[in-house]
């Protein structure tokens, strides 16, 4: 019988493998279940389940310096902004270096998770096997359930329609060669796809339908990567970081951005009606070149689908053969009854974006939309969870957890643009600093309590508890 709580980890993407590695180091017994045949989550271009949200030309938008875990450097010959195949290689090297691949059960989805009266989680696996766990760690990602425009645009469209989630390359799943394409959206995927299709030899013409203004941030400012001056999430920022208020940082960055590339409206794009930093950044060096070359033509929001053409809110119309919605994703958990856990309108308030305020043994790893890479954030979250499970950290009183959760959620809603895309937005440096501060406070609480386990292992023997099948 284990002296530490036993954990179930759902998903072996970049967040799940960080949790596996930390738990293995801390001696926390765990099982990790991955629905596909390999690690990597959305970064795995092909899996046994088919395609992910990765497309063939995908490169990460944050620099290699920011994507790495704190104790595993990436090959120095890797380019500044690696291709998805290089990101996956890094993940595989990480898993094999720390030696926990055998702790992951592949091709095994989690079908249902339900809390029992004693607080233990009842987990039903693919095929009907039932297991019980003291802690449940959810790392199933939030880029897999496509969100379509709602309500749908009026009218009908005679051509091919797909979501960016299913886009692979210019001829898969729809042949876009020499076609007229309308891409809807202004996020990173929308711009990547519009730029790729806009290259001569691919689509005949690409139109980019944009509902509201967004700032476009280049990957390089001069010869430096866009995040070269940002501290890694595992590092504390210098004290001077806190001397400049957020509003002034935003204004200075916006002024510098305008000096480097100009304003969105200079390129025929809508003017943003909010300050820089109030939305997740749209990162692209190429889109302004494609617009300036006429390969991609900006259009406002769609007014009506008119069979073989599309009419926009400025009353202009264009013929179209393919319509691609790059309109984001729903945050969903298919293994939870909605009465237990759900995220209506993509909102799920959590204590420090990790712990469910109703269940102190339910954790969400990587359920953030950071202004940096998710990987080191997931690593820090996993370290915090491990301290809780080993008794090195103690949570504040429940009333305080609820209060802080609500206050943080409200502050983020006030700080970022109100949309389903920004409900889990965080500032990496501030969030990491705040989480480390909470970890220090929790260690002091744990010391005062004698480091007693607040999440105790099951009283019944683990082998017997996890041999139950229905």
N, C-alpha and C positions, 0 to 999 in steps of 0.2 A: 504494500500500500504506500503510495507516494506521500511524502511529507509536504509537498507543495500542490496547489490546485492544478488540475489538468485542464488544458485549453484546446479548443477547436478553432482552427484558422481556416476561413473560407476564402479561397483564391490564392494563386501563386503568381500574381503579377508583381510589379515592382514594389508594391506595399506589402503584400503577403510574404514575400521572401525576406524582406527586412525583419518582419516579426519572427519568422522561423529562425533566422540567424541569432537574433537577440535572445529568444527563449532558449535555444539550444545552449548558448553560452551561460545562461543563468540557471540551467538545470531544471527549467520548467517543462514538465511533460506535456507534449502537444501532438495533435494530428493535424495535418494540413491537407485539404481536399481541393483538387483542381479539376474543373469540368472537362478541360481539354487534355491533349496529350503532351503539353509542354508548358514551361514557365513563360512569363513575359506579359500576360494580359494583352492589353491593346497594342503592345509593341510587337507581338508575334504576328507577322504578316499572314502566315498560313497555319492553321491548326486542324486538329481532327474534327472540329466543329464547323470548319469553313473559315471564311475571312473574318477579320476583326475590323476595327475602325481605322487601321493603318492602310494607307495606299502605297503603291509601289515606290513613289518618289518621296515619301515622307522623310523629313529630317526634323530633329528636335529643335524647338525654338529657343531653349535656354542653352547656354554654353556648356561644354563638357566639364568645366570647373564647377558649375553649379549642380550638375545632375548626379555627381558621384556620392556614394555613401562615405561617411567620415573616415573609415579605416580601410578603404579599398580603392586605391587610385586607379584611374583608367590609363590605358596604354598612351604614353605621351605622343605617339605618332597619330593618334586619332584626331581628325579635324575638329575645329572649334565647335561646329554644329553637326554632330554625327548623323548618318543615315540610320534608319530603323534597324537595319541588319547589324550595324556596329553597336547600337544600344543593346540589342538582344545578346550579342556576344559578351558584352560587359556583364549583363545579368547572369548568363550561364557561367562565366568565369567566377563571378561572386559566389554562386551556389556551390560550385565545385571546389573552390578554394577553401570555403568554410565547412564543406563536407556534410550537407544536410539534404541532398537530393533524395536519399532513401527515406526521408521522413515525409515526403509529399506523395500522396496517393493521386495518380493521374487518372483521367477518364472516369472521374467519380464526382458527380454533382451532388450538392446538398439540396434535398427536396423540401425539408421542413425543419424549422427550429421553434421550439415552444418552451417557455419557462415552466418549471414544476413548482409545487407549493413550497418545497424546501429551497428554492432558488436555483437548483441545478437545471441546466439546459438539456432538453431532450432533442437530439439531432437525428433526423431520418435521412439516410443516404440513398443514392440511386440504387434501385433494386430492393429497397425496403428495409435494409439493415438499420437498427436503431442503436445509438450510442448516447452516453450521458457525459456531460462536461460541466466543470465548475465555472468556466469562463468561456465566452464566445467572442471571437475576434472576426469582424466582418471586413474583408478586403476584396470585395467583388467588383470594385471599380464603378465609375459613373459615366463611362463613354461606350455604352453598349446597347441602350434602349432608345432608338431614335425618337426625337420629338418633331412632329410635323406641325405646320402652321395651324393654329386654332383660334377662331373657327377657320375652316378651309376657305380659300379664295373662291368667290362665286364663279360659276361657269364650268366649262369642261375643257380638257386639253386632249388633243388627238395624238400627241407625240408620246415619247418615252418619259416616264417620271421616276426619279429615284432620290433617295436620301444620300447625303455625302458619306454616311456610314458604310454604304455598300459600294462606293466608288473605289475601283482598284487601279485602273489606268485608262487611257483614252479609248480603249476598245473593250473594256470589261467593267461592269456587266452589260453596258450599252455601247454600241459602236458610235463614237462621237466624231469620227474622222469626217471632215468636210461637212459637218452639220452646224446649224445655228443653235447655240446653247444659251439658256438663261440660268444663271446661278443666283440663288437667293440666299443672302446672308453676308455678314461682314466679319466673321470670326476667322481664325487662322486657317481652318480647313477650307472655307469658302474662297479665301484669297489664293491658297496653294492650288486648288483645283482650277480656279479661273485662270491663273497664270500658266499652268501646264497646258490647259486646253487652248489658251490664246496663242501659244507658240505656232508659228507658221508651219503648216504640214499636219496640224491636228484639226481643230475645229475651223469652220469657215469664218465664224464670228462668235464672240462671247459677249454677252451682256451681263452686268453685275447689278442685280436688284438690291438696293439698300434702303432699309426702312428709316434708319436714323443715322446721324453722324457718328463716326468713330475716329479716334486718333490712330494713325499708323506709325508704328515704331520700327526703325530699321534694326537689323541684327548687328550692325556696326555703327559706331559713332567715331568717325575718323578711322583709325586703325584698331580701336579697342572694341571688344564685344559689348553689347548693350548692358550687360550685367557685370562688367569688369570691376566696377567700384563697389559692388554689393558684397557684404560679408557672406560666407557660406553659412547656411542655417545651423551648422554645428559650432559656429564661432560667435562669441559675443562681439557686437559692434564696438568701435571706439567710443569713448564718452562724448566725443564731439558730434556723434550721430544724433544725439538727443537734444542738441542745442538749437537745431533748426526745426521749427514747427512744421507739421505735415502740410499745411496749406501753402507755406512758403516753398517747401521742397517741390510741391506740385507745380507752382508757378514758375520756378526756376527751370524745371525740366521741360515745361511746355515752351518756354521762351527759347531754350536751347534747341528743342525739336524743330521749332518754326525756323530757326536760323539755318538748320542743317537741310531740311527737306521741304520747308514751307508748310502751308496749312491745307487740310483736306479739301476745302472749298476751292483752292487753287487748281485742283485737278478734276473739278466737276463733281466731287463727292459732297454729300450733305455736311453742313457745318455742325460740329458737336454742340449740344446745348448744355454741356456740363464740363467741369474742369478735368484736365488730364489726371488720371489716377482713379477716377470714379467708376471705371469699368476695367475689365480684364483687358490687357493690351492686345491689340491686333498687330502681329509682328510680320513684317515683310519688307524686303529690299526690292522685290521685283515688281510688285503690283503697280507702283507709280510709273515704272518704265513701260509696262504693258498698256496702261491707260494712255500714257503720252505717245505711244506708238500706234494707238488706235486698235490694238489687238483685243482690248477689253474696254467696253463702253459702259460707263455708269448709268444706271437708271434708278428712279425712285421705286417705292413699293408697288407691288402688283395691285391693280384695281379689279381686273377680271381676266379669266381664262376664256379665250375666244376660239376654241377649236384648234386651228393651225397657227394662231397668233396669240400674243399676250399684250394686254393693254395695261398701262401704268397710271399712277395717280396724277401725272402731269398731262394725261389724255393722249400721250404718244403710244404707238403700237409697233411691235416688231414681229415678223414671222419667226416661229421657233419650232424646232424638232425635238429638242431634249430639254427637260426642266429638272434642275438639280437643287434640292432643298438642303442647304447647310444650316439648319435651324436648331442645332443643339440636341440635347439628350434629356430624358427623364431620369431622375434618381429613383430607382426602384430596387426592391429586395424580394424576389420571387419566393424565397424560402420563409418569409414571415407572413403570418396572418396580418392584414392591415390593422386589425384591432390591437395588435401587439406593437408593430413598428410600421410606419409608413412616412412618406415625405410628400404630402400634398403641395402642389405648386413648387416642388423641389425644396421645400423647407423642412429641416429636421434639426431643431435646436439640440446641441450637445454640450456637455461640460468640456470646455477647452477644445471643442470640435472633435472630441473622441468618445467620452463616456456618456451613455444614455442616462438622463437624470432619474429615470424610474428604476433602472437596473444597474447596480454598481459593478456588475460582472459582464456587461455587454459593451463592447468596444468597437469603434469604427476607425479603421486605419486608412489614411490617404483620402478621406472624404472631404477634400478641400480643393479649392480652385486657387492655387497660389500664384504670386507674381514671380515665382522661381520654379524650379523643378520639384515634383512631388517626392522624389526618392529620399532625400535627406530629411524632409519633414516627416515622412512615414517612419524613418529610422528613429528620430527623436521621440515620436509618439510611442513607438514600440518599447523604447527604453523606459519611458514613463509607466507604461502598462506593466512591464516586467518588475519594476520596483514595487508597484501595488501588489502584484501577485506573490512576491517574495517577502512582503512585510516591511520593506525598506521605506515605503511611502504609505501615508495614511490620508484618506480623503477628508476634506472638511465636513462639518455636519451637513446633513441632507438639505436643511433649509438654506444653507449657504450655497450648496451646489446648485440648487434650483434658482436662487437669486442671481448668482454669477452667470449661469447659463442664459437666463432671460436677458440680462443686461448686455452680455456680449452679443447675443443674436440681434438685439435691437440696435446696438451701436454699429454693427456691420451693415444692417439694412439702411441706416441713416448715412453711412459713409459711401456706399456703392449704389450704383444705379439700380432701381427697382425692376428686376427682370428675373426669370427663372435661371438665367445664366450666372447670376451673381449672388445667389443665396448662400453659397459656401465659400465666398471669396475671402482671402486673408492676405495680409502683408507679411511676407516671409520673415523679415528681420524682427518686426514687432511681435509676431506670433511666437517665434522661437524663443525670443527673450522672455516673453510672458510665461511660456510653458516651463522653461528652466527655473524661473522664479517660483512658480507653483510647486515644482519638484523639490526645491530647497525647503519651502514652507512645509510640505508634506513629510519630508524627512524629519523635521523637528517634531511634528505631531506624532510620527511613528516612534521616535525615540522616547517621547513622553509617555506613550502607551506601551512601551516595552517591546516594540516591534512585533506585536501579535498579528497573526494573519487575519485580515478583515474578510478575505474570501478564503474560507477553509476548504480543504479537500473533502470529497464525499466521504461519509462515514462508511458506506459499503465498499467492499474491495473493488478496485478499479477493474480488474480482470472480469469479475462477475458482472459488474454494472455494464460493461461495454461488450458483453457477449450476448445481450438480449437481442432477439430478432423477431420481427412480427411479419 
